[in-house]
Amino acid sequence: MRYNLFLLAYFLLFVQFIKLENKQHCIDQFKWMNGSWKMKTKNGIIIESWKTINDSTMEGKSFFIKNNTDSTFLESIEIIARNNQCYYRPTANGQNENMAVTFKMSFYNEKGFVAENPAHDFPKRISYLLINKDSIHAFIDDGAELPKMKSNFYYSRVKN
């Protein structure tokens, strides 16, 4: 009995250590996002560019390009690790009084993440999934198990 309690305590301590270790290093798991990504639409191209700032911050920016010349700033984004948790913080141009909206990551690994903010009007959930080294599927939705509102974004890596 005493041995089983010791094993249980050791296991719980190990699980907590793994969770803490993963949360402290979430930025490392998103290094695949570094660089520029593009998505063609019927009206132009969306470019999303990411760079790692330090071990607790990544920054992203997105632009819409029309006719290969006209560029419109869409949003700036931060992925930050704070207090053993990771957050996705977009600041959309002309929305929310140009203030960031914080989405807490409910899941992440080296292939993507899900960030949620149930109190936000739309979106309530933002997800990124690395399909392969040159392809990302991102989407936003209303947070429902079967979302009624959903927008998909299929990005490919911009090759230099």
Rosetta constraint file for C-alpha pairs under 8 A:
AtomPair CA 1 CA 5 HARMONIC 6.37 0.50
AtomPair CA 2 CA 6 HARMONIC 6.24 0.50
AtomPair CA 3 CA 7 HARMONIC 6.23 0.50
AtomPair CA 4 CA 8 HARMONIC 6.11 0.50
AtomPair CA 5 CA 9 HARMONIC 6.08 0.50
AtomPair CA 6 CA 10 HARMONIC 6.05 0.50
AtomPair CA 7 CA 11 HARMONIC 5.99 0.50
AtomPair CA 8 CA 12 HARMONIC 6.16 0.50
AtomPair CA 9 CA 13 HARMONIC 6.13 0.50
AtomPair CA 10 CA 14 HARMONIC 6.07 0.50
AtomPair CA 11 CA 15 HARMONIC 6.15 0.50
AtomPair CA 12 CA 16 HARMONIC 6.20 0.50
AtomPair CA 13 CA 17 HARMONIC 6.17 0.50
AtomPair CA 14 CA 18 HARMONIC 6.21 0.50
AtomPair CA 15 CA 19 HARMONIC 6.20 0.50
AtomPair CA 16 CA 20 HARMONIC 6.09 0.50
AtomPair CA 17 CA 21 HARMONIC 5.94 0.50
AtomPair CA 18 CA 22 HARMONIC 6.05 0.50
AtomPair CA 19 CA 23 HARMONIC 6.17 0.50
AtomPair CA 20 CA 24 HARMONIC 6.13 0.50
AtomPair CA 20 CA 84 HARMONIC 6.38 0.50
AtomPair CA 21 CA 25 HARMONIC 6.33 0.50
AtomPair CA 22 CA 26 HARMONIC 5.92 0.50
AtomPair CA 23 CA 81 HARMONIC 7.30 0.50
AtomPair CA 23 CA 84 HARMONIC 5.12 0.50
AtomPair CA 23 CA 85 HARMONIC 5.53 0.50
AtomPair CA 23 CA 86 HARMONIC 6.67 0.50
AtomPair CA 24 CA 56 HARMONIC 7.90 0.50
AtomPair CA 24 CA 81 HARMONIC 6.77 0.50
AtomPair CA 24 CA 84 HARMONIC 5.62 0.50
AtomPair CA 24 CA 85 HARMONIC 7.43 0.50
AtomPair CA 25 CA 29 HARMONIC 6.91 0.50
AtomPair CA 25 CA 55 HARMONIC 7.36 0.50
AtomPair CA 25 CA 56 HARMONIC 7.79 0.50
AtomPair CA 25 CA 81 HARMONIC 7.98 0.50
AtomPair CA 26 CA 30 HARMONIC 6.92 0.50
AtomPair CA 26 CA 56 HARMONIC 7.98 0.50
AtomPair CA 26 CA 81 HARMONIC 6.95 0.50
AtomPair CA 26 CA 86 HARMONIC 6.73 0.50
AtomPair CA 26 CA 108 HARMONIC 7.57 0.50
AtomPair CA 26 CA 109 HARMONIC 7.62 0.50
AtomPair CA 27 CA 31 HARMONIC 6.90 0.50
AtomPair CA 27 CA 52 HARMONIC 7.82 0.50
AtomPair CA 27 CA 55 HARMONIC 6.16 0.50
AtomPair CA 27 CA 56 HARMONIC 5.97 0.50
AtomPair CA 27 CA 57 HARMONIC 6.64 0.50
AtomPair CA 27 CA 58 HARMONIC 6.99 0.50
AtomPair CA 27 CA 79 HARMONIC 7.51 0.50
AtomPair CA 27 CA 80 HARMONIC 7.35 0.50
AtomPair CA 27 CA 81 HARMONIC 7.05 0.50
AtomPair CA 28 CA 55 HARMONIC 7.08 0.50
AtomPair CA 29 CA 109 HARMONIC 6.26 0.50
AtomPair CA 29 CA 110 HARMONIC 4.58 0.50
AtomPair CA 29 CA 111 HARMONIC 7.75 0.50
AtomPair CA 30 CA 34 HARMONIC 7.78 0.50
AtomPair CA 30 CA 110 HARMONIC 6.32 0.50
AtomPair CA 30 CA 111 HARMONIC 7.81 0.50
AtomPair CA 30 CA 112 HARMONIC 7.37 0.50
AtomPair CA 31 CA 52 HARMONIC 7.03 0.50
AtomPair CA 32 CA 133 HARMONIC 7.31 0.50
AtomPair CA 33 CA 50 HARMONIC 6.10 0.50
AtomPair CA 33 CA 51 HARMONIC 7.59 0.50
AtomPair CA 34 CA 49 HARMONIC 7.19 0.50
AtomPair CA 34 CA 50 HARMONIC 4.71 0.50
AtomPair CA 34 CA 51 HARMONIC 4.82 0.50
AtomPair CA 34 CA 52 HARMONIC 6.69 0.50
AtomPair CA 35 CA 49 HARMONIC 5.53 0.50
AtomPair CA 35 CA 50 HARMONIC 5.26 0.50
AtomPair CA 35 CA 51 HARMONIC 6.38 0.50
AtomPair CA 35 CA 157 HARMONIC 7.56 0.50
AtomPair CA 35 CA 158 HARMONIC 7.58 0.50
AtomPair CA 36 CA 47 HARMONIC 6.76 0.50
AtomPair CA 36 CA 48 HARMONIC 5.70 0.50
AtomPair CA 36 CA 49 HARMONIC 4.11 0.50
AtomPair CA 36 CA 50 HARMONIC 6.35 0.50
AtomPair CA 36 CA 157 HARMONIC 6.07 0.50
AtomPair CA 36 CA 158 HARMONIC 5.39 0.50
AtomPair CA 37 CA 47 HARMONIC 5.63 0.50
AtomPair CA 37 CA 48 HARMONIC 5.15 0.50
AtomPair CA 37 CA 49 HARMONIC 6.12 0.50
AtomPair CA 37 CA 155 HARMONIC 5.61 0.50
AtomPair CA 37 CA 156 HARMONIC 5.35 0.50
AtomPair CA 37 CA 157 HARMONIC 4.43 0.50
AtomPair CA 37 CA 158 HARMONIC 5.26 0.50
AtomPair CA 38 CA 45 HARMONIC 6.59 0.50
AtomPair CA 38 CA 46 HARMONIC 5.56 0.50
AtomPair CA 38 CA 47 HARMONIC 4.50 0.50
AtomPair CA 38 CA 48 HARMONIC 6.34 0.50
AtomPair CA 38 CA 155 HARMONIC 5.09 0.50
AtomPair CA 38 CA 156 HARMONIC 5.44 0.50
AtomPair CA 38 CA 157 HARMONIC 6.41 0.50
AtomPair CA 38 CA 158 HARMONIC 6.37 0.50
AtomPair CA 39 CA 45 HARMONIC 5.61 0.50
AtomPair CA 39 CA 46 HARMONIC 5.18 0.50
AtomPair CA 39 CA 47 HARMONIC 6.61 0.50
AtomPair CA 39 CA 153 HARMONIC 7.11 0.50
AtomPair CA 39 CA 154 HARMONIC 5.98 0.50
AtomPair CA 39 CA 155 HARMONIC 4.72 0.50
AtomPair CA 39 CA 156 HARMONIC 6.53 0.50
AtomPair CA 40 CA 44 HARMONIC 6.09 0.50
AtomPair CA 40 CA 45 HARMONIC 4.50 0.50
AtomPair CA 40 CA 46 HARMONIC 6.48 0.50
AtomPair CA 41 CA 45 HARMONIC 5.73 0.50
AtomPair CA 41 CA 46 HARMONIC 7.50 0.50
AtomPair CA 43 CA 66 HARMONIC 6.63 0.50
AtomPair CA 44 CA 64 HARMONIC 6.91 0.50
AtomPair CA 44 CA 65 HARMONIC 5.61 0.50
AtomPair CA 44 CA 66 HARMONIC 4.57 0.50
AtomPair CA 44 CA 67 HARMONIC 6.65 0.50
AtomPair CA 44 CA 68 HARMONIC 7.74 0.50
AtomPair CA 45 CA 64 HARMONIC 5.73 0.50
AtomPair CA 45 CA 65 HARMONIC 5.12 0.50
AtomPair CA 45 CA 66 HARMONIC 6.58 0.50
AtomPair CA 46 CA 62 HARMONIC 6.88 0.50
AtomPair CA 46 CA 63 HARMONIC 5.66 0.50
AtomPair CA 46 CA 64 HARMONIC 4.52 0.50
AtomPair CA 46 CA 65 HARMONIC 6.26 0.50
AtomPair CA 47 CA 62 HARMONIC 5.41 0.50
AtomPair CA 47 CA 63 HARMONIC 5.25 0.50
AtomPair CA 47 CA 64 HARMONIC 6.39 0.50
AtomPair CA 47 CA 65 HARMONIC 7.63 0.50
AtomPair CA 48 CA 60 HARMONIC 6.75 0.50
AtomPair CA 48 CA 61 HARMONIC 5.62 0.50
AtomPair CA 48 CA 62 HARMONIC 4.24 0.50
AtomPair CA 48 CA 63 HARMONIC 6.61 0.50
AtomPair CA 49 CA 60 HARMONIC 5.34 0.50
AtomPair CA 49 CA 61 HARMONIC 5.41 0.50
AtomPair CA 49 CA 62 HARMONIC 6.40 0.50
AtomPair CA 50 CA 58 HARMONIC 6.96 0.50
AtomPair CA 50 CA 59 HARMONIC 5.62 0.50
AtomPair CA 50 CA 60 HARMONIC 4.26 0.50
AtomPair CA 50 CA 61 HARMONIC 6.76 0.50
AtomPair CA 51 CA 58 HARMONIC 5.70 0.50
AtomPair CA 51 CA 59 HARMONIC 5.54 0.50
AtomPair CA 51 CA 60 HARMONIC 6.56 0.50
AtomPair CA 52 CA 57 HARMONIC 6.33 0.50
AtomPair CA 52 CA 58 HARMONIC 4.33 0.50
AtomPair CA 52 CA 59 HARMONIC 6.44 0.50
AtomPair CA 53 CA 57 HARMONIC 5.43 0.50
AtomPair CA 53 CA 58 HARMONIC 5.30 0.50
AtomPair CA 53 CA 59 HARMONIC 6.79 0.50
AtomPair CA 54 CA 58 HARMONIC 7.13 0.50
AtomPair CA 56 CA 80 HARMONIC 5.48 0.50
AtomPair CA 56 CA 81 HARMONIC 4.86 0.50
AtomPair CA 56 CA 82 HARMONIC 7.35 0.50
AtomPair CA 57 CA 78 HARMONIC 6.78 0.50
AtomPair CA 57 CA 79 HARMONIC 5.67 0.50
AtomPair CA 57 CA 80 HARMONIC 4.56 0.50
AtomPair CA 57 CA 81 HARMONIC 6.57 0.50
AtomPair CA 58 CA 78 HARMONIC 5.63 0.50
AtomPair CA 58 CA 79 HARMONIC 5.06 0.50
AtomPair CA 58 CA 80 HARMONIC 6.51 0.50
AtomPair CA 59 CA 76 HARMONIC 7.41 0.50
AtomPair CA 59 CA 77 HARMONIC 5.70 0.50
AtomPair CA 59 CA 78 HARMONIC 4.65 0.50
AtomPair CA 59 CA 79 HARMONIC 6.48 0.50
AtomPair CA 60 CA 76 HARMONIC 5.69 0.50
AtomPair CA 60 CA 77 HARMONIC 4.73 0.50
AtomPair CA 60 CA 78 HARMONIC 6.17 0.50
AtomPair CA 61 CA 74 HARMONIC 7.65 0.50
AtomPair CA 61 CA 75 HARMONIC 5.77 0.50
AtomPair CA 61 CA 76 HARMONIC 4.37 0.50
AtomPair CA 61 CA 77 HARMONIC 5.98 0.50
AtomPair CA 62 CA 73 HARMONIC 6.39 0.50
AtomPair CA 62 CA 74 HARMONIC 5.40 0.50
AtomPair CA 62 CA 75 HARMONIC 5.39 0.50
AtomPair CA 62 CA 76 HARMONIC 6.49 0.50
AtomPair CA 63 CA 71 HARMONIC 6.46 0.50
AtomPair CA 63 CA 72 HARMONIC 5.48 0.50
AtomPair CA 63 CA 73 HARMONIC 4.53 0.50
AtomPair CA 63 CA 74 HARMONIC 5.10 0.50
AtomPair CA 63 CA 75 HARMONIC 7.26 0.50
AtomPair CA 64 CA 71 HARMONIC 5.66 0.50
AtomPair CA 64 CA 72 HARMONIC 5.10 0.50
AtomPair CA 64 CA 73 HARMONIC 6.50 0.50
AtomPair CA 64 CA 74 HARMONIC 6.69 0.50
AtomPair CA 65 CA 69 HARMONIC 6.54 0.50
AtomPair CA 65 CA 70 HARMONIC 5.51 0.50
AtomPair CA 65 CA 71 HARMONIC 4.49 0.50
AtomPair CA 65 CA 72 HARMONIC 6.43 0.50
AtomPair CA 66 CA 70 HARMONIC 5.12 0.50
AtomPair CA 66 CA 71 HARMONIC 6.52 0.50
AtomPair CA 73 CA 93 HARMONIC 7.00 0.50
AtomPair CA 74 CA 92 HARMONIC 6.07 0.50
AtomPair CA 74 CA 93 HARMONIC 5.39 0.50
AtomPair CA 75 CA 90 HARMONIC 6.61 0.50
AtomPair CA 75 CA 91 HARMONIC 5.44 0.50
AtomPair CA 75 CA 92 HARMONIC 4.27 0.50
AtomPair CA 75 CA 93 HARMONIC 5.37 0.50
AtomPair CA 76 CA 90 HARMONIC 5.78 0.50
AtomPair CA 76 CA 91 HARMONIC 5.29 0.50
AtomPair CA 76 CA 92 HARMONIC 6.64 0.50
AtomPair CA 77 CA 88 HARMONIC 7.15 0.50
AtomPair CA 77 CA 89 HARMONIC 5.48 0.50
AtomPair CA 77 CA 90 HARMONIC 4.17 0.50
AtomPair CA 77 CA 91 HARMONIC 6.12 0.50
AtomPair CA 78 CA 87 HARMONIC 7.88 0.50
AtomPair CA 78 CA 88 HARMONIC 5.88 0.50
AtomPair CA 78 CA 89 HARMONIC 5.00 0.50
AtomPair CA 78 CA 90 HARMONIC 6.34 0.50
AtomPair CA 79 CA 86 HARMONIC 7.02 0.50
AtomPair CA 79 CA 87 HARMONIC 5.57 0.50
AtomPair CA 79 CA 88 HARMONIC 4.63 0.50
AtomPair CA 79 CA 89 HARMONIC 6.25 0.50
AtomPair CA 80 CA 86 HARMONIC 5.61 0.50
AtomPair CA 80 CA 87 HARMONIC 5.30 0.50
AtomPair CA 80 CA 88 HARMONIC 6.69 0.50
AtomPair CA 80 CA 89 HARMONIC 7.84 0.50
AtomPair CA 81 CA 85 HARMONIC 5.56 0.50
AtomPair CA 81 CA 86 HARMONIC 4.38 0.50
AtomPair CA 81 CA 87 HARMONIC 6.43 0.50
AtomPair CA 82 CA 86 HARMONIC 6.32 0.50
AtomPair CA 82 CA 87 HARMONIC 7.82 0.50
AtomPair CA 85 CA 104 HARMONIC 7.67 0.50
AtomPair CA 85 CA 105 HARMONIC 7.48 0.50
AtomPair CA 86 CA 104 HARMONIC 6.35 0.50
AtomPair CA 86 CA 105 HARMONIC 5.57 0.50
AtomPair CA 87 CA 102 HARMONIC 6.54 0.50
AtomPair CA 87 CA 103 HARMONIC 5.58 0.50
AtomPair CA 87 CA 104 HARMONIC 4.61 0.50
AtomPair CA 87 CA 105 HARMONIC 5.45 0.50
AtomPair CA 87 CA 115 HARMONIC 7.08 0.50
AtomPair CA 88 CA 102 HARMONIC 6.08 0.50
AtomPair CA 88 CA 103 HARMONIC 5.11 0.50
AtomPair CA 88 CA 104 HARMONIC 6.44 0.50
AtomPair CA 88 CA 105 HARMONIC 6.93 0.50
AtomPair CA 88 CA 115 HARMONIC 6.42 0.50
AtomPair CA 89 CA 100 HARMONIC 5.76 0.50
AtomPair CA 89 CA 101 HARMONIC 5.49 0.50
AtomPair CA 89 CA 102 HARMONIC 4.65 0.50
AtomPair CA 89 CA 103 HARMONIC 6.13 0.50
AtomPair CA 90 CA 100 HARMONIC 5.36 0.50
AtomPair CA 90 CA 101 HARMONIC 5.82 0.50
AtomPair CA 90 CA 102 HARMONIC 7.16 0.50
AtomPair CA 91 CA 95 HARMONIC 7.72 0.50
AtomPair CA 91 CA 98 HARMONIC 6.04 0.50
AtomPair CA 91 CA 99 HARMONIC 5.66 0.50
AtomPair CA 91 CA 100 HARMONIC 4.20 0.50
AtomPair CA 91 CA 101 HARMONIC 6.48 0.50
AtomPair CA 92 CA 96 HARMONIC 7.48 0.50
AtomPair CA 92 CA 98 HARMONIC 6.28 0.50
AtomPair CA 92 CA 99 HARMONIC 7.69 0.50
AtomPair CA 92 CA 100 HARMONIC 7.39 0.50
AtomPair CA 93 CA 98 HARMONIC 5.93 0.50
AtomPair CA 94 CA 98 HARMONIC 5.68 0.50
AtomPair CA 95 CA 99 HARMONIC 7.58 0.50
AtomPair CA 96 CA 100 HARMONIC 7.54 0.50
AtomPair CA 96 CA 101 HARMONIC 7.83 0.50
AtomPair CA 102 CA 117 HARMONIC 7.02 0.50
AtomPair CA 103 CA 115 HARMONIC 5.21 0.50
AtomPair CA 103 CA 116 HARMONIC 4.83 0.50
AtomPair CA 103 CA 117 HARMONIC 4.88 0.50
AtomPair CA 103 CA 125 HARMONIC 7.70 0.50
AtomPair CA 103 CA 126 HARMONIC 7.95 0.50
AtomPair CA 104 CA 115 HARMONIC 5.09 0.50
AtomPair CA 104 CA 116 HARMONIC 5.33 0.50
AtomPair CA 104 CA 117 HARMONIC 6.52 0.50
AtomPair CA 105 CA 113 HARMONIC 6.83 0.50
AtomPair CA 105 CA 114 HARMONIC 5.58 0.50
AtomPair CA 105 CA 115 HARMONIC 3.93 0.50
AtomPair CA 105 CA 116 HARMONIC 6.22 0.50
AtomPair CA 106 CA 113 HARMONIC 7.74 0.50
AtomPair CA 106 CA 114 HARMONIC 5.81 0.50
AtomPair CA 106 CA 115 HARMONIC 5.67 0.50
AtomPair CA 106 CA 116 HARMONIC 6.66 0.50
AtomPair CA 107 CA 113 HARMONIC 5.42 0.50
AtomPair CA 107 CA 114 HARMONIC 5.21 0.50
AtomPair CA 107 CA 115 HARMONIC 7.13 0.50
AtomPair CA 108 CA 112 HARMONIC 5.68 0.50
AtomPair CA 108 CA 113 HARMONIC 4.02 0.50
AtomPair CA 108 CA 114 HARMONIC 6.38 0.50
AtomPair CA 109 CA 113 HARMONIC 6.42 0.50
AtomPair CA 111 CA 129 HARMONIC 5.92 0.50
AtomPair CA 111 CA 130 HARMONIC 5.10 0.50
AtomPair CA 111 CA 131 HARMONIC 7.86 0.50
AtomPair CA 112 CA 127 HARMONIC 7.38 0.50
AtomPair CA 112 CA 128 HARMONIC 5.16 0.50
AtomPair CA 112 CA 129 HARMONIC 4.43 0.50
AtomPair CA 112 CA 130 HARMONIC 5.84 0.50
AtomPair CA 113 CA 127 HARMONIC 5.65 0.50
AtomPair CA 113 CA 128 HARMONIC 5.50 0.50
AtomPair CA 113 CA 129 HARMONIC 6.73 0.50
AtomPair CA 114 CA 125 HARMONIC 6.92 0.50
AtomPair CA 114 CA 126 HARMONIC 5.81 0.50
AtomPair CA 114 CA 127 HARMONIC 4.43 0.50
AtomPair CA 114 CA 128 HARMONIC 6.74 0.50
AtomPair CA 115 CA 125 HARMONIC 5.66 0.50
AtomPair CA 115 CA 126 HARMONIC 5.20 0.50
AtomPair CA 115 CA 127 HARMONIC 6.30 0.50
AtomPair CA 116 CA 124 HARMONIC 5.61 0.50
AtomPair CA 116 CA 125 HARMONIC 4.40 0.50
AtomPair CA 116 CA 126 HARMONIC 6.42 0.50
AtomPair CA 116 CA 143 HARMONIC 7.51 0.50
AtomPair CA 117 CA 123 HARMONIC 8.00 0.50
AtomPair CA 117 CA 124 HARMONIC 5.00 0.50
AtomPair CA 117 CA 125 HARMONIC 6.39 0.50
AtomPair CA 118 CA 124 HARMONIC 5.19 0.50
AtomPair CA 118 CA 125 HARMONIC 7.65 0.50
AtomPair CA 118 CA 143 HARMONIC 7.10 0.50
AtomPair CA 119 CA 124 HARMONIC 7.23 0.50
AtomPair CA 120 CA 124 HARMONIC 5.62 0.50
AtomPair CA 122 CA 141 HARMONIC 7.20 0.50
AtomPair CA 122 CA 142 HARMONIC 6.13 0.50
AtomPair CA 123 CA 140 HARMONIC 5.74 0.50
AtomPair CA 123 CA 141 HARMONIC 5.26 0.50
AtomPair CA 123 CA 142 HARMONIC 5.38 0.50
AtomPair CA 123 CA 143 HARMONIC 7.42 0.50
AtomPair CA 124 CA 140 HARMONIC 7.48 0.50
AtomPair CA 124 CA 141 HARMONIC 6.20 0.50
AtomPair CA 124 CA 142 HARMONIC 5.03 0.50
AtomPair CA 124 CA 143 HARMONIC 5.08 0.50
AtomPair CA 125 CA 140 HARMONIC 5.63 0.50
AtomPair CA 125 CA 141 HARMONIC 5.47 0.50
AtomPair CA 125 CA 142 HARMONIC 6.33 0.50
AtomPair CA 125 CA 143 HARMONIC 5.13 0.50
AtomPair CA 126 CA 138 HARMONIC 7.41 0.50
AtomPair CA 126 CA 139 HARMONIC 5.91 0.50
AtomPair CA 126 CA 140 HARMONIC 4.55 0.50
AtomPair CA 126 CA 141 HARMONIC 6.80 0.50
AtomPair CA 127 CA 138 HARMONIC 5.42 0.50
AtomPair CA 127 CA 139 HARMONIC 5.36 0.50
AtomPair CA 127 CA 140 HARMONIC 6.41 0.50
AtomPair CA 128 CA 136 HARMONIC 6.82 0.50
AtomPair CA 128 CA 137 HARMONIC 5.92 0.50
AtomPair CA 128 CA 138 HARMONIC 4.24 0.50
AtomPair CA 128 CA 139 HARMONIC 6.67 0.50
AtomPair CA 129 CA 136 HARMONIC 5.63 0.50
AtomPair CA 129 CA 137 HARMONIC 5.22 0.50
AtomPair CA 129 CA 138 HARMONIC 6.13 0.50
AtomPair CA 130 CA 135 HARMONIC 6.23 0.50
AtomPair CA 130 CA 136 HARMONIC 4.66 0.50
AtomPair CA 130 CA 137 HARMONIC 6.56 0.50
AtomPair CA 131 CA 135 HARMONIC 5.31 0.50
AtomPair CA 131 CA 136 HARMONIC 5.41 0.50
AtomPair CA 131 CA 137 HARMONIC 6.70 0.50
AtomPair CA 132 CA 136 HARMONIC 7.20 0.50
AtomPair CA 134 CA 156 HARMONIC 5.47 0.50
AtomPair CA 134 CA 157 HARMONIC 4.79 0.50
AtomPair CA 135 CA 154 HARMONIC 7.32 0.50
AtomPair CA 135 CA 155 HARMONIC 5.72 0.50
AtomPair CA 135 CA 156 HARMONIC 4.55 0.50
AtomPair CA 135 CA 157 HARMONIC 6.23 0.50
AtomPair CA 136 CA 154 HARMONIC 5.91 0.50
AtomPair CA 136 CA 155 HARMONIC 5.09 0.50
AtomPair CA 136 CA 156 HARMONIC 6.40 0.50
AtomPair CA 137 CA 152 HARMONIC 7.16 0.50
AtomPair CA 137 CA 153 HARMONIC 5.79 0.50
AtomPair CA 137 CA 154 HARMONIC 4.71 0.50
AtomPair CA 137 CA 155 HARMONIC 6.37 0.50
AtomPair CA 138 CA 152 HARMONIC 6.05 0.50
AtomPair CA 138 CA 153 HARMONIC 4.98 0.50
AtomPair CA 138 CA 154 HARMONIC 6.39 0.50
AtomPair CA 138 CA 155 HARMONIC 7.77 0.50
AtomPair CA 139 CA 150 HARMONIC 6.94 0.50
AtomPair CA 139 CA 151 HARMONIC 5.50 0.50
AtomPair CA 139 CA 152 HARMONIC 4.42 0.50
AtomPair CA 139 CA 153 HARMONIC 5.71 0.50
AtomPair CA 140 CA 150 HARMONIC 5.68 0.50
AtomPair CA 140 CA 151 HARMONIC 5.41 0.50
AtomPair CA 140 CA 152 HARMONIC 6.78 0.50
AtomPair CA 141 CA 147 HARMONIC 6.25 0.50
AtomPair CA 141 CA 148 HARMONIC 7.79 0.50
AtomPair CA 141 CA 149 HARMONIC 5.46 0.50
AtomPair CA 141 CA 150 HARMONIC 4.19 0.50
AtomPair CA 141 CA 151 HARMONIC 6.42 0.50
AtomPair CA 142 CA 147 HARMONIC 5.80 0.50
AtomPair CA 142 CA 148 HARMONIC 6.94 0.50
AtomPair CA 142 CA 149 HARMONIC 5.61 0.50
AtomPair CA 142 CA 150 HARMONIC 6.76 0.50
AtomPair CA 143 CA 147 HARMONIC 6.37 0.50
AtomPair CA 144 CA 148 HARMONIC 7.48 0.50
